[in-house]
């Protein structure tokens, strides 16, 4: 959906209350991901956990890929007392955030070197709370604004999401490094305890935003649903079947192509990302070096990429932005192959992290806008949860074997392979660009 707005006019949209609110909610959504995956991988490697085990532990991320299983429950059921006070969406958000903080506190006090199974269980619980929060946040975003502003909301959401990932990555590493000693490469359990407690405290940003935000008005369909679905079979059909039927009715035979693109769009980033922190550790980078590079160069380029992503979607349309983001995301993986060949080089790491974060910010903003455009407001939580689950299922499954691949072919060839598996993304975007509804891919319906 291209527009005649100038870049300055488009940028002013980020200063509206809905976009500011969505920035903080995006921060809440992005905070847990690395703490159960990437940052946890660095912590596990320091604790001398094998690469193969770290790779298989990435399957904790599959919790995000199956959130569609309980999304209909979140979409339809109320929480006693809490829903009456906060509303349906905000009550589920508050409950999931409290559970999220509890899970991170548990991870803070458990040493994976001594209790790996307990660490896995707590990571699973934290991921479940995080995935539940995402279900509600996606519905909240779609229901809180008009169709025309969804692209900007998606970019603001990703802006906050990326800031949180930097905080959960560079911030968590920096805190651990400060406690253990800036140049220390030794495993110090207490350093990670303090780091994860700080991350648990950061959940308060999202909780405060929820308490200060308005509850979105329910759609007419949502208001009429209880009366139309009086029996248990009818209610179950409305919760699980109708969202699927609605999606197929709108896209017909193109449904398979759309689902295929959703399934593979993030594959290069996800598969590569699992081995990124272990790679830094094996290349001899200290926690302080990684934290500084990500904090200084990564922050700047992530902000630029996400900010630009929303404007690019506004100016050239969702599909062209998807194509650009997919190409850049796959291409930057080749730079990590170069770093594997060169070895320990902080300047080169800074360049690579900058390019990778710029590409990731742009691609994420475009992809969230694309998914929002596929979703009907009648079934916002369930349909978006299903799409975002599909987005992660294949990449997370393949990523579980990433440690095996690195052990077999080495880091350099592994990163080249992750770039090559991004090629189908561009083919699928091109195919959808030729579909009869390509010009009508606007958020919501």
TIPAMAR-226414 format. One line per 5 residues: number of its first residue (from 1); for each residue y, x, z of N, C-alpha, C, O. Coordinates in steps of 0.05 Angstrom, whole numbers. Example, Ala and Ser with C-alpha at 12.3 -4.5 7.8 and 13.67 -1.06 7.14 Angstrom:
// TIPAMAR-226414
1> -114/264/156/-90/246/156/-66/264/156/-66/285/169; -45/257/142/-21/273/143/1/258/157/23/268/161
//
This chain:
// TIPAMAR-226414
1> -24/17/0/0/0/0/25/18/0/35/24/21; 34/26/-23/57/42/-25/82/26/-19/82/1/-21; 103/39/-11/127/25/-3/151/41/-13/150/65/-18; 174/26/-15/199/38/-24/215/50/-1/237/60/-5; 206/47/24/220/58/47/224/88/44/206/102/35
6> 247/98/54/250/127/55/234/138/77/224/124/95; 230/165/77/215/178/98/228/174/125/215/170/145; 255/174/126/270/171/151/267/142/161/263/138/185; 269/123/143/266/95/151/238/90/162/234/76/182; 218/102/149/191/99/159/187/112/186/172/101/203
11> 199/135/190/196/149/215/207/134/239/197/137/261; 228/118/235/240/103/256/221/82/268/224/73/291; 201/75/252/181/55/262/166/66/286/156/50/302; 164/92/289/150/104/312/164/100/338/152/103/360; 190/92/338/205/89/362/205/61/373/218/55/393
16> 191/42/360/190/15/370/171/13/394/153/29/396; 176/-6/412/158/-9/436/129/-11/430/113/2/444; 120/-27/410/91/-27/405/79/0/397/57/7/406; 94/16/382/84/43/374/84/61/398/65/77/401; 104/60/415/105/77/439/82/70/458/68/87/468
21> 77/43/461/55/34/477/28/44/466/11/52/481; 26/42/440/1/51/427/-3/81/429/-26/90/429; 18/96/430/16/125/434/1/131/460/-17/147/461; 10/118/482/-2/123/508/-31/112/510/-48/125/522; -36/90/497/-63/80/496/-81/97/479/-105/100/485
26> -70/109/458/-85/128/442/-92/153/458/-114/164/456; -74/162/476/-79/184/494/-103/177/512/-121/193/516; -104/153/522/-125/144/539/-152/144/524/-173/150/536; -151/137/499/-176/136/483/-186/164/476/-210/169/475; -167/183/470/-175/209/461/-183/228/483/-196/249/478
31> -176/222/508/-181/240/530/-211/247/535/-217/270/539; -229/227/535/-257/233/544/-274/248/523/-293/261/531; -267/246/497/-286/254/477/-295/283/480/-318/289/480; -275/302/481/-283/330/484/-295/336/510/-311/356/513; -289/321/531/-300/326/557/-329/321/559/-343/330/578
36> -340/305/541/-369/300/540/-382/314/516/-406/313/512; -365/328/499/-376/341/476/-365/370/474/-378/388/483; -342/373/461/-332/400/455/-327/418/479/-338/440/481; -309/409/497/-304/425/521/-328/429/538/-333/450/549; -345/408/540/-370/410/554/-388/431/541/-402/445/555
41> -387/433/515/-402/454/501/-394/482/509/-411/499/513; -368/487/512/-358/513/521/-368/518/549/-377/540/556; -366/498/566/-375/501/594/-405/507/595/-413/524/611; -421/493/579/-449/497/579/-456/525/569/-475/538/579; -442/534/549/-448/561/538/-441/582/558/-456/602/561
46> -419/579/573/-413/598/594/-434/598/616/-439/618/628; -447/575/620/-468/572/640/-495/582/629/-516/578/641; -495/594/605/-518/605/592/-539/584/583/-563/590/583; -529/561/576/-546/540/564/-549/547/534/-530/556/521; -573/544/523/-579/553/496/-564/536/475/-557/513/481
51> -559/548/452/-546/534/430/-562/509/421/-550/488/415; -588/512/421/-605/489/413/-601/466/432/-599/443/424; -600/472/458/-596/451/478/-569/438/475/-566/414/477; -548/455/471/-521/445/467/-520/427/442/-507/406/443; -534/435/421/-534/418/397/-547/391/403/-536/371/394
56> -570/391/416/-583/366/422/-566/349/442/-567/324/441; -552/362/460/-535/347/478/-512/332/464/-500/314/476; -506/341/440/-485/326/425/-493/298/419/-477/281/412; -519/292/423/-528/264/419/-517/245/440/-520/221/437; -505/256/460/-490/240/479/-469/223/464/-463/201/471
61> -458/236/443/-438/222/426/-449/198/412/-433/182/401; -476/195/410/-487/172/397/-481/146/412/-483/124/401; -473/149/437/-464/125/452/-442/111/438/-440/87/437; -423/127/426/-401/115/411/-411/101/386/-399/83/376; -434/111/375/-444/100/350/-460/74/355/-466/60/335
66> -467/67/379/-481/42/384/-465/22/401/-476/3/412; -439/27/403/-422/9/419/-420/-19/408/-412/-37/422; -428/-22/382/-428/-49/371/-448/-67/385/-446/-91/383; -468/-55/399/-488/-71/413/-476/-88/435/-484/-110/440; -456/-76/450/-444/-92/471/-415/-101/465/-402/-113/481
71> -405/-94/441/-379/-103/433/-376/-134/433/-355/-144/442; -396/-149/424/-393/-179/425/-390/-189/454/-376/-209/458; -402/-176/473/-399/-184/501/-370/-179/510/-358/-197/522; -360/-156/503/-332/-150/510/-313/-169/495/-292/-176/506; -320/-176/471/-303/-193/455/-301/-222/465/-282/-236/461
76> -323/-231/479/-325/-259/487/-324/-264/517/-313/-285/525; -334/-247/534/-337/-253/562/-314/-243/578/-300/-223/571; -309/-256/601/-287/-249/619/-298/-235/644/-322/-238/650; -281/-220/657/-288/-207/682/-277/-224/705/-253/-229/706; -294/-234/723/-285/-251/744/-261/-239/759/-260/-215/765
81> -241/-256/765/-217/-249/780/-198/-232/764/-175/-238/760; -209/-209/754/-192/-190/739/-180/-202/714/-157/-198/708; -197/-217/699/-187/-229/674/-166/-250/680/-147/-253/664; -169/-264/702/-149/-285/709/-122/-272/715/-101/-284/709; -122/-248/725/-97/-234/732/-85/-219/709/-60/-218/706
86> -102/-206/693/-91/-188/672/-95/-199/644/-81/-190/625; -113/-217/640/-120/-226/613/-145/-213/603/-154/-193/615; -157/-223/582/-183/-214/573/-183/-185/564/-200/-170/573; -164/-177/547/-164/-150/537/-156/-130/559/-170/-109/562; -135/-135/574/-126/-116/594/-146/-113/617/-148/-91/629
91> -160/-134/624/-179/-132/646/-202/-113/638/-211/-97/655; -212/-116/613/-233/-98/604/-223/-69/602/-238/-50/608; -198/-66/594/-187/-39/592/-186/-26/620/-193/-3/623; -175/-41/639/-173/-30/666/-200/-23/678/-203/-2/691; -219/-40/675/-246/-35/686/-259/-11/673/-271/5/687
96> -256/-8/647/-269/15/634/-255/41/641/-268/62/643; -229/40/646/-215/65/654/-221/74/682/-223/98/687; -225/55/700/-234/62/727/-262/75/726/-267/95/739; -280/63/710/-307/75/707/-305/103/694/-321/121/701; -287/106/675/-284/132/662/-275/153/681/-286/175/681
101> -256/147/698/-247/166/718/-269/174/737/-272/197/745; -285/154/745/-308/159/763/-328/178/750/-338/196/763; -334/174/724/-353/191/710/-343/219/708/-359/238/712; -318/224/703/-307/251/701/-307/265/728/-311/289/730; -302/249/749/-303/261/776/-332/271/782/-336/292/793
106> -352/254/774/-379/263/777/-386/288/762/-400/306/773; -376/290/737/-381/314/721/-367/339/734/-376/361/730; -345/334/748/-331/356/760/-347/369/782/-346/394/785; -362/354/797/-376/364/820/-405/373/815/-418/384/833; -415/368/791/-442/376/785/-442/401/768/-429/402/747
111> -457/421/776/-459/446/761/-482/444/741/-505/442/749; -476/445/715/-497/443/694/-517/466/695/-540/463/686; -509/489/706/-528/511/708/-550/505/729/-571/516/727; -544/487/748/-563/480/768/-576/453/764/-599/448/771; -560/434/752/-570/406/749/-562/396/721/-545/379/718
116> -576/406/701/-570/399/673/-576/369/668/-560/356/654; -597/359/679/-604/331/674/-584/312/686/-577/292/674; -574/319/710/-553/302/722/-527/304/706/-513/284/702; -521/327/695/-498/330/678/-500/313/653/-481/300/646; -524/312/641/-528/295/618/-524/266/625/-512/251/610
121> -536/257/648/-533/229/656/-504/222/661/-496/200/653; -489/239/674/-461/233/679/-445/233/653/-426/217/649; -452/251/634/-438/251/608/-444/225/593/-426/215/580; -469/215/596/-476/190/583/-460/167/595/-449/150/580; -458/166/621/-442/145/635/-413/146/626/-400/126/621
126> -402/170/626/-374/174/618/-369/165/589/-349/152/583; -388/172/572/-386/164/544/-388/134/541/-374/122/524; -405/121/557/-407/92/556/-380/79/565/-371/60/552; -368/89/586/-342/78/595/-321/82/574/-304/65/568; -322/106/562/-302/113/541/-306/95/516/-287/85/505
131> -331/91/508/-336/74/485/-328/45/490/-317/32/472; -332/35/514/-324/8/521/-293/6/520/-282/-14/510; -279/26/530/-250/27/528/-241/26/499/-223/11/492; -255/41/481/-248/41/453/-252/14/440/-235/6/423; -273/0/447/-277/-27/436/-253/-45/441/-243/-58/423
136> -244/-44/466/-221/-62/474/-195/-52/462/-179/-68/453; -191/-26/462/-166/-15/451/-162/-21/421/-141/-28/412; -184/-19/406/-183/-26/378/-175/-55/373/-159/-61/356; -188/-73/389/-181/-101/387/-152/-106/396/-138/-122/383; -144/-93/417/-116/-96/427/-96/-88/406/-76/-101/402
141> -102/-65/393/-83/-56/372/-81/-75/349/-59/-82/340; -104/-85/340/-104/-103/317/-91/-130/324/-77/-142/307; -94/-139/348/-84/-165/356/-55/-165/366/-42/-186/369; -44/-141/370/-17/-139/383/6/-138/363/29/-139/372; 1/-137/337/23/-134/319/16/-147/292/-7/-154/287
146> 36/-149/276/33/-162/249/17/-143/231/14/-120/236; 9/-155/209/-6/-140/188/10/-116/178/-1/-95/174; 36/-121/174/52/-100/161/56/-75/178/60/-53/167; 54/-78/204/59/-55/222/33/-41/231/35/-22/247; 10/-50/222/-15/-38/232/-18/-9/224/-29/7/239
151> -8/-1/201/-10/27/192/6/45/211/-4/67/219; 30/37/219/45/53/238/32/54/266/33/75/279; 21/31/274/7/31/300/-17/49/300/-22/63/319; -31/49/277/-54/67/275/-46/96/277/-59/112/290; -23/103/265/-14/131/266/-4/138/294/-10/160/304
156> 10/119/307/19/124/335/-5/128/354/-5/145/371; -25/111/349/-50/112/365/-63/140/361/-72/152/381; -65/149/336/-78/175/331/-60/198/341/-71/218/349; -34/194/341/-16/214/352/-23/219/381/-26/242/390; -25/197/397/-32/200/425/-60/210/429/-66/225/447
161> -78/201/411/-106/209/412/-109/239/409/-124/252/424; -94/250/390/-96/279/385/-83/295/407/-93/316/414; -62/285/419/-50/298/442/-70/300/465/-73/321/478; -84/278/469/-104/277/490/-127/296/485/-137/309/503; -135/298/460/-157/317/453/-148/346/458/-164/363/466
166> -123/352/452/-112/378/458/-112/384/488/-119/405/497; -104/363/503/-103/366/532/-131/369/543/-136/386/561; -150/354/533/-178/355/542/-192/380/532/-213/388/542; -181/393/511/-192/418/500/-177/442/511/-187/456/529; -153/447/501/-137/470/510/-129/467/539/-130/487/554
171> -122/443/547/-113/439/575/-136/444/594/-132/458/614; -159/433/589/-182/437/607/-190/466/607/-196/477/629; -190/479/584/-197/508/583/-176/524/598/-183/543/612; -151/517/594/-129/532/607/-131/530/638/-127/550/652; -136/506/648/-139/503/676/-162/519/687/-160/532/708
176> -185/517/673/-208/532/682/-203/562/681/-212/577/699; -189/571/660/-182/600/658/-164/609/680/-167/631/691; -144/592/688/-125/599/709/-140/602/736/-132/619/752; -160/585/740/-174/587/766/-194/610/766/-196/625/786; -207/614/744/-228/636/742/-216/663/738/-228/683/745
181> -191/664/727/-180/690/720/-175/690/690/-193/684/675; -150/695/682/-142/692/654/-160/706/634/-167/695/613; -169/730/640/-185/746/622/-215/745/628/-230/760/617; -222/728/646/-250/726/655/-267/712/633/-259/692/622; -291/724/629/-310/711/611/-335/702/627/-355/694/615
186> -333/705/653/-355/697/670/-355/667/676/-334/654/674; -378/657/683/-381/629/689/-374/625/719/-387/635/737; -352/609/724/-343/603/751/-344/573/755/-326/559/746; -364/562/768/-367/533/772/-342/519/783/-334/498/775; -329/532/803/-306/520/816/-283/516/796/-268/496/798
191> -280/534/777/-259/531/757/-263/505/740/-243/491/734; -288/499/734/-293/475/718/-291/450/735/-283/429/725; -297/452/761/-293/429/779/-264/421/780/-258/397/777; -246/440/784/-217/434/785/-208/423/758/-192/405/756; -217/435/736/-209/427/709/-217/398/704/-200/382/695
196> -241/390/710/-250/363/705/-237/343/724/-233/320/717; -231/351/748/-216/333/766/-188/328/755/-178/305/758; -176/348/743/-149/344/731/-151/325/708/-133/308/703; -173/326/692/-177/308/670/-182/279/680/-172/260/668; -196/277/702/-200/250/714/-174/238/723/-169/214/719
201> -156/254/734/-130/244/743/-113/235/719/-96/218/721; -118/248/696/-103/241/671/-109/213/661/-94/202/645; -131/201/670/-138/174/662/-116/154/672/-114/133/661; -102/162/692/-81/145/703/-59/138/683/-46/118/685; -56/155/663/-36/150/641/-43/124/627/-26/107/623
206> -68/121/619/-77/97/606/-76/73/624/-68/51/615; -85/76/649/-86/54/667/-58/43/672/-54/19/673; -39/61/676/-11/52/680/0/37/656/14/17/659; -7/47/632/2/34/607/-9/6/605/5/-13/598; -35/3/612/-47/-24/611/-34/-43/630/-28/-66/623
211> -28/-34/654/-16/-51/674/13/-60/667/22/-81/675; 26/-43/651/54/-48/643/56/-62/616/78/-69/608; 34/-65/602/34/-76/575/28/-106/575/15/-116/593; 38/-121/555/32/-149/553/4/-154/542/-7/-137/527; -7/-177/549/-33/-185/538/-28/-198/511/-11/-216/508
216> -43/-190/490/-38/-202/463/-46/-232/464/-65/-240/478; -32/-248/449/-38/-277/448/-64/-281/432/-67/-269/411; -82/-297/443/-107/-302/428/-102/-318/403/-84/-335/401; -119/-312/382/-116/-327/357/-126/-355/360/-140/-361/380; -120/-372/341/-129/-400/343/-159/-402/342/-171/-419/355
221> -171/-384/327/-201/-384/325/-213/-377/352/-233/-389/360; -201/-357/366/-211/-349/392/-208/-372/412/-225/-375/430; -186/-387/410/-181/-408/429/-201/-431/424/-209/-445/443; -208/-435/399/-225/-458/392/-255/-451/396/-272/-469/396; -262/-425/398/-289/-417/399/-306/-429/421/-328/-438/415
226> -296/-431/446/-313/-442/467/-321/-471/462/-343/-479/469; -302/-487/450/-309/-514/445/-329/-517/422/-346/-534/423; -327/-499/402/-345/-501/379/-372/-490/385/-391/-497/371; -375/-472/406/-400/-459/411/-408/-466/440/-407/-450/458; -417/-491/443/-423/-501/470/-450/-492/480/-453/-488/505
231> -471/-489/463/-497/-482/472/-502/-452/470/-487/-438/456; -523/-442/484/-528/-413/484/-535/-403/456/-524/-382/448; -553/-416/440/-558/-406/413/-533/-405/396/-529/-386/381; -516/-426/398/-491/-426/383/-473/-403/391/-459/-391/375; -472/-398/417/-454/-377/427/-464/-350/418/-448/-333/410
236> -490/-346/419/-501/-320/410/-496/-316/380/-490/-294/371; -499/-338/365/-494/-336/336/-464/-329/331/-458/-313/314; -447/-341/347/-418/-335/343/-411/-307/351/-393/-295/340; -425/-296/371/-420/-269/381/-430/-248/363/-417/-228/358; -455/-252/352/-468/-230/337/-469/-235/307/-467/-215/292
241> -473/-259/298/-478/-264/269/-452/-269/254/-448/-258/232; -435/-285/265/-411/-293/250/-393/-269/242/-383/-270/219; -389/-249/259/-373/-226/250/-385/-212/226/-371/-203/208; -412/-210/225/-425/-197/202/-422/-214/177/-416/-204/155; -427/-240/180/-425/-258/157/-396/-259/146/-393/-259/121
246> -377/-258/163/-349/-258/154/-343/-233/137/-329/-235/117; -353/-210/146/-348/-185/132/-360/-186/104/-347/-179/84; -385/-196/102/-398/-197/76/-385/-218/58/-383/-213/33; -376/-240/69/-363/-260/53/-338/-249/40/-331/-258/18; -324/-231/53/-299/-221/42/-303/-198/22/-286/-195/4
251> -325/-183/25/-328/-159/7/-352/-161/-11/-354/-144/-30; -370/-179/-7/-393/-183/-25/-409/-158/-30/-416/-143/-12; -414/-153/-56/-432/-130/-64/-419/-103/-58/-432/-83/-58; -392/-103/-53/-379/-78/-46/-383/-70/-17/-375/-48/-9; -395/-87/-2/-400/-82/26/-416/-56/30/-409/-40/47
256> -436/-51/13/-453/-27/16/-437/-2/11/-440/18/24; -419/-3/-9/-402/21/-15/-383/26/8/-379/49/15; -371/5/18/-352/8/41/-367/20/65/-356/38/78; -390/10/71/-405/20/94/-413/49/90/-413/65/109; -420/56/65/-428/84/59/-404/103/65/-408/124/76
261> -380/94/56/-357/111/61/-351/114/90/-345/136/100; -352/92/105/-348/93/134/-368/112/147/-361/126/166; -393/111/137/-414/127/150/-411/157/146/-420/173/162; -398/165/124/-397/194/118/-369/206/120/-366/231/117; -348/190/124/-321/201/122/-316/224/141/-302/243/135
266> -326/221/166/-321/242/186/-343/263/188/-343/278/207; -362/263/170/-386/279/173/-379/309/175/-391/323/191; -361/319/158/-354/348/159/-343/356/185/-351/376/197; -324/341/195/-310/347/220/-329/346/244/-330/364/261; -345/324/245/-363/320/269/-384/341/270/-389/352/292
271> -398/346/248/-420/366/249/-409/394/255/-422/408/271; -387/401/243/-375/427/249/-365/429/277/-368/450/290; -353/407/287/-339/408/313/-357/414/336/-348/426/356; -383/406/335/-401/411/357/-405/441/362/-408/449/385; -404/457/341/-409/485/344/-383/501/347/-384/526/349
276> -360/488/346/-334/503/346/-331/519/372/-326/543/370; -333/506/394/-328/520/420/-350/541/426/-343/563/434; -375/535/421/-395/557/424/-389/580/405/-394/603/412; -379/574/381/-372/595/362/-350/612/373/-352/637/371; -329/600/384/-307/616/396/-318/634/418/-310/658/420
281> -336/624/434/-347/639/456/-363/663/446/-361/685/455; -380/658/425/-397/679/414/-381/699/398/-390/722/395; -357/692/388/-340/710/374/-324/728/394/-309/745/385; -327/723/420/-314/739/440/-286/730/448/-272/744/462; -278/706/439/-252/695/448/-254/686/477/-273/672/484
286> -234/693/493/-234/684/520/-224/655/522/-212/645/503; -228/642/545/-218/615/549/-187/615/545/-176/596/533; -174/635/555/-145/637/554/-136/639/525/-117/625/517; -149/655/509/-142/658/480/-145/632/465/-128/624/450; -168/619/469/-173/594/456/-153/573/465/-142/558/448
291> -147/572/490/-128/552/501/-100/556/490/-87/537/482; -91/581/489/-64/587/479/-61/580/450/-42/568/441; -81/588/434/-80/583/405/-79/553/400/-63/543/384; -97/538/413/-98/509/409/-73/496/419/-62/477/407; -63/506/442/-40/493/454/-14/498/437/1/480/434
296> -11/522/428/14/529/413/12/520/384/28/504/375; -7/531/370/-9/525/341/-23/498/336/-15/482/319; -44/493/352/-58/468/348/-41/443/354/-42/424/339; -26/444/376/-9/421/383/11/416/361/14/393/352; 25/437/352/46/433/332/34/421/306/46/403/295
301> 12/432/297/1/422/271/-13/395/274/-13/379/255; -24/389/297/-35/363/302/-14/341/302/-17/320/289; 8/347/315/30/328/316/41/324/288/47/301/279; 44/346/273/55/344/246/35/328/228/44/311/213; 10/335/231/-10/321/214/-12/291/219/-14/276/201
306> -12/284/245/-14/255/252/11/241/244/10/218/233; 34/253/250/60/241/243/62/237/212/69/216/202; 54/258/198/55/256/168/34/236/158/39/223/138; 11/234/172/-10/216/163/0/187/162/-5/173/142; 15/178/182/25/151/182/45/147/159/44/126/146
311> 62/167/154/81/164/132/68/166/105/76/152/86; 48/183/103/33/186/77/20/160/70/21/151/47; 7/147/90/-5/121/85/16/101/76/11/85/58; 39/101/88/61/83/82/71/88/54/78/69/39; 72/113/46/85/120/20/65/118/-4/72/108/-25
316> 40/128/-1/22/129/-24/-1/110/-21/-17/107/-40; -4/97/2/-26/78/5/-50/90/19/-53/115/21; -67/73/29/-90/81/46/-110/97/30/-118/118/40; -118/89/6/-139/102/-8/-132/130/-17/-148/149/-15; -107/134/-27/-99/161/-34/-97/179/-10/-104/203/-11
321> -88/168/12/-87/184/37/-115/191/46/-119/213/57; -134/172/43/-162/178/50/-173/201/33/-186/219/44; -167/201/8/-177/222/-10/-165/249/-2/-180/269/0; -139/250/3/-126/275/11/-137/285/38/-144/308/41; -140/267/57/-150/275/83/-179/285/82/-186/304/95
326> -196/271/67/-224/280/64/-226/307/51/-242/323/60; -210/312/31/-212/338/17/-202/361/36/-215/382/37; -180/356/50/-170/377/68/-189/382/92/-193/405/100; -201/361/102/-219/364/125/-243/381/118/-252/398/133; -255/375/94/-278/391/86/-270/419/79/-284/438/85
331> -247/422/65/-238/449/56/-232/468/79/-238/492/77; -221/458/101/-213/475/123/-238/487/137/-236/507/151; -261/474/134/-286/485/146/-293/512/134/-305/529/147; -285/516/109/-290/542/96/-275/565/110/-283/588/110; -252/558/122/-237/578/136/-252/589/161/-249/612/168
336> -267/571/174/-283/580/196/-305/599/188/-313/617/203; -315/596/163/-334/615/152/-321/642/149/-334/663/153; -296/642/141/-281/667/138/-278/681/165/-282/705/167; -272/665/186/-269/677/213/-295/688/223/-296/709/237; -318/675/216/-344/685/224/-349/712/212/-362/730/224
341> -339/716/187/-343/742/173/-324/764/184/-332/787/187; -299/756/191/-280/775/201/-285/783/230/-283/806/237; -293/763/246/-297/769/274/-274/762/291/-257/746/283; -272/774/315/-251/767/334/-223/774/323/-217/798/319; -207/754/318/-180/758/308/-163/734/317/-166/712/306
346> -146/738/336/-130/716/347/-110/706/326/-107/681/324; -97/723/310/-79/712/289/-93/695/269/-83/674/261; -117/703/260/-132/687/241/-141/661/254/-141/640/241; -149/662/279/-157/638/293/-134/618/294/-138/594/290; -109/629/298/-86/611/299/-81/597/272/-75/574/272
351> -84/612/251/-80/601/224/-101/579/219/-95/558/208; -126/585/225/-148/567/219/-146/541/236/-149/519/226; -140/544/262/-137/521/279/-113/504/270/-115/479/271; -92/517/261/-69/502/251/-76/485/227/-70/462/225; -90/498/207/-97/484/183/-117/461/189/-115/439/178
356> -136/467/207/-156/447/213/-144/423/227/-151/400/221; -126/427/246/-113/406/261/-94/389/243/-92/365/246; -81/403/225/-63/389/206/-80/370/189/-73/346/185; -102/380/178/-119/363/161/-132/340/177/-133/318/168; -140/347/202/-153/327/218/-134/304/226/-142/281/227
361> -109/311/233/-89/291/240/-83/272/217/-82/248/221; -80/283/193/-75/266/170/-98/248/164/-95/224/159; -122/260/163/-146/244/157/-152/222/177/-159/200/169; -148/228/203/-153/208/223/-134/185/221/-142/162/224; -108/190/217/-89/169/214/-95/151/191/-94/126/193
366> -103/163/168/-110/147/145/-135/131/149/-137/108/141; -155/143/163/-180/129/167/-178/105/186/-190/85/182; -162/109/208/-158/86/226/-144/63/212/-151/40/217; -124/70/196/-111/49/180/-130/35/161/-129/10/158; -148/50/149/-168/39/131/-187/20/146/-192/-2/136
371> -197/29/168/-216/12/184/-202/-13/194/-213/-35/193; -177/-11/202/-162/-34/211/-158/-54/188/-158/-78/192; -155/-43/164/-151/-60/141/-176/-76/134/-175/-97/122; -200/-65/141/-225/-79/135/-231/-100/155/-249/-117/150; -218/-100/178/-225/-117/201/-210/-143/200/-186/-144/195
376> -224/-165/206/-212/-191/209/-202/-195/237/-216/-188/256; -179/-207/241/-168/-212/268/-186/-232/283/-185/-232/308; -201/-248/269/-219/-268/282/-241/-254/298/-250/-264/319; -249/-230/289/-271/-216/302/-264/-187/306/-279/-169/300; -240/-182/316/-228/-155/316/-245/-135/331/-251/-113/321
381> -253/-142/356/-268/-122/373/-295/-117/361/-303/-93/359; -310/-137/353/-337/-134/343/-338/-119/317/-353/-100/313; -321/-128/298/-322/-115/271/-312/-86/272/-324/-69/260; -291/-81/287/-281/-53/288/-301/-36/303/-306/-12/295; -314/-47/324/-334/-31/338/-357/-24/320/-368/-2/321
386> -366/-43/304/-388/-39/286/-381/-17/265/-396/1/260; -357/-19/254/-348/0/234/-345/28/246/-355/48/234; -333/30/269/-329/56/282/-355/68/292/-359/92/294; -375/50/298/-401/59/306/-416/71/282/-428/92/283; -414/57/259/-426/67/234/-413/94/227/-427/112/217
391> -387/97/232/-373/121/226/-385/145/240/-385/167/230; -396/141/264/-407/163/280/-437/167/279/-447/188/285; -451/146/271/-481/147/273/-493/170/258/-508/186/269; -488/171/232/-500/192/215/-489/220/223/-505/238/227; -462/224/225/-452/250/233/-463/260/260/-471/283/262
396> -464/242/280/-474/251/306/-504/257/305/-513/276/319; -519/242/290/-548/247/287/-552/275/275/-569/291/285; -538/280/253/-541/306/240/-531/329/258/-543/351/259; -509/324/272/-497/344/289/-516/354/311/-513/376/321; -535/336/319/-554/344/339/-571/368/331/-581/383/348
401> -574/372/305/-589/395/295/-572/419/288/-582/439/277; -546/418/295/-528/439/287/-535/466/300/-532/487/287; -544/465/325/-552/490/338/-576/502/324/-578/527/322; -595/486/315/-618/496/301/-610/509/275/-620/531/268; -591/497/261/-581/508/235/-567/535/240/-571/554/225
406> -550/536/260/-536/561/266/-555/583/273/-552/606/264; -575/577/289/-595/597/296/-611/607/271/-620/629/270; -613/589/251/-629/596/227/-613/611/206/-622/630/194; -588/602/201/-572/614/178/-547/628/187/-534/641/171; -539/626/213/-515/638/222/-491/620/219/-491/600/205
411> -469/628/233/-445/611/233/-432/609/206/-424/587/198; -430/631/191/-416/631/165/-428/611/146/-413/594/134; -454/612/141/-467/593/123/-466/565/134/-465/546/118; -468/562/160/-466/535/172/-440/522/165/-440/498/158; -418/536/167/-392/524/162/-389/518/132/-376/498/125
416> -401/534/115/-400/528/86/-416/502/80/-407/485/65; -439/499/93/-454/474/90/-439/450/99/-441/429/87; -424/452/122/-409/429/131/-386/421/112/-379/398/111; -376/441/97/-356/434/77/-369/420/53/-357/401/43; -392/429/45/-405/416/22/-414/388/27/-414/371/8
421> -421/381/52/-430/353/57/-407/334/57/-410/310/61; -382/344/54/-359/327/52/-353/318/24/-336/301/19; -368/329/4/-363/322/-24/-368/292/-30/-352/280/-44; -390/280/-19/-394/251/-24/-371/233/-15/-368/211/-26; -355/242/4/-333/226/13/-313/221/-10/-305/198/-14
426> -306/242/-24/-287/238/-46/-298/220/-68/-283/204/-80; -324/222/-73/-337/204/-93/-335/175/-85/-329/158/-101; -340/169/-60/-340/142/-50/-312/130/-49/-307/107/-56; -292/147/-42/-264/138/-42/-256/130/-71/-242/110/-75; -264/147/-90/-258/141/-118/-271/115/-127/-258/99/-141
431> -295/110/-119/-309/85/-126/-294/61/-115/-290/41/-129; -286/62/-89/-273/40/-77/-245/36/-89/-235/13/-91; -233/57/-99/-208/55/-113/-210/38/-138/-190/28/-148; -234/35/-149/-238/20/-173/-248/-9/-167/-254/-24/-185; -249/-16/-141/-258/-42/-133/-236/-63/-138/-213/-56/-140
436> -244/-89/-140/-224/-110/-144/-205/-115/-121/-184/-126/-125; -212/-105/-97/-195/-110/-74/-180/-85/-65/-168/-85/-44; -181/-64/-81/-169/-38/-73/-140/-41/-66/-131/-29/-46; -125/-56/-82/-96/-59/-76/-90/-76/-52/-68/-76/-42; -110/-92/-44/-106/-110/-22/-116/-99/5/-118/-115/24
441> -122/-73/6/-132/-62/31/-109/-58/50/-99/-35/53; -100/-79/63/-79/-78/83/-91/-86/110/-110/-101/111; -81/-75/132/-93/-80/158/-94/-109/166/-74/-123/163; -116/-118/175/-119/-145/186/-122/-166/164/-117/-160/141; -129/-190/171/-131/-212/153/-131/-238/167/-133/-259/155
//
